[in-house]
Amino acid sequence: MKGRYNEIMNNIQVTEEMHDRIMRKIDETDFNTETTNRSSYHQYRRIISIAACLAIICIGIIGGKLIFNNEENLVEQVVPDIVEYNSIAELSQNAGFEISEVKNVSFSIEKTTYTLYWGELAEITYSNDEEELVYRKAVGNEDISGNYNEYYLEKKCKIDDYEVTIKGDMNGYTLAVWQKNSYSYSLEFSKSVSEIEILDIIKNLN
């Protein structure tokens, strides 16, 4: 726990504005003693107040968005244990297993995001202003999609020696979950796609 705390604290950035507020508070505080007992008591209260302010600021930083630079990589840590990487190679290395890019995406990809959750769930998000596709992989045999809604249509399809469950409605399918070789997978589309399209994407994943 102590090591995790130090890791987070080492990555905190205090902005110039934040620094000025802290220093202004300290400058406004009178630390001079007038009498031994009474002044010591009030000085103690002032110090405690400042310490409390600093603690609140630090908690706010930890709870918010932490950004830190490494000479080799730029890593954006949204919250502790959820980390974005610059490439699929970095994502695979830190996840401890290989994850492949999705092929045959039906829409034009404008942005690709590589995210690792809690050091064990790898996610690639492909998106543009109108559509999004989220691909996940993790060790195990559970549903890792994070989507537990009920669907009008649910169908089980066979691909080679494993089974894929696709979910959607009369317009098509938006979710697929499956397990293969001790790994769990999921694909989630923001817009409905056909059964042929979603199965074709899965077949082309290594």
C-alpha positions, 0 to 999 in steps of 0.5 A: 500500500505504501509503495502504491501511495508513493507511486501516485504521489510521485506523479502528481503535478502541482500547477502554477495557479495551485502553487500560488494559492498555497503560498498566498495562504501561507503568507496571509497566516501570522505565525508570530507568537504574542504570549506563550500559551495562547499564541501557541494554541492559535498558531497550532490551529493555523498550521492545522488549517493549512495542512488540511487545505493542502490535503484537500488539494492533494486528494483532488489531484489524485481523484482527478486526471494525472498526466506524467511524462516519461522520456520513452513514452507518454502515458495518460493515467485517467485514474489509478490502474486505468492507463492509456498507451500510445501503441498496441505494442505497449498495451500488449507488453503491459498487459502480459499478453498479445492483443491484435488490431481489429481488421475489416472495421466498417467505418472510417477510423479517426482515433484509436485508443489503447487502454489497460484496466487494472493491469489485466484487461486490455481494450482498444477503441476505434472511433470517429464522430459518429461511430465507435467499436470497443474490443476487449481481451483478458485472461479468464472465461468471464463476460468482460464486455461490461454490458449486461443489458437484456437484448431482444435477440441473442444468438450463439454461433460456432467458429472453429472450435469455440462459440460466440454469443452475439446480441442485438435487435431486429436492426442487427447486432451490437455486442459479441462475447466469447472465450478462446484458449483461456482468454475472454473477448468482447466486441461492442459496436455503437451502431448495429452490424450484420451477423456476417460482419461481426463474425468476419471481424472475429474470424480475423482476430489472432 
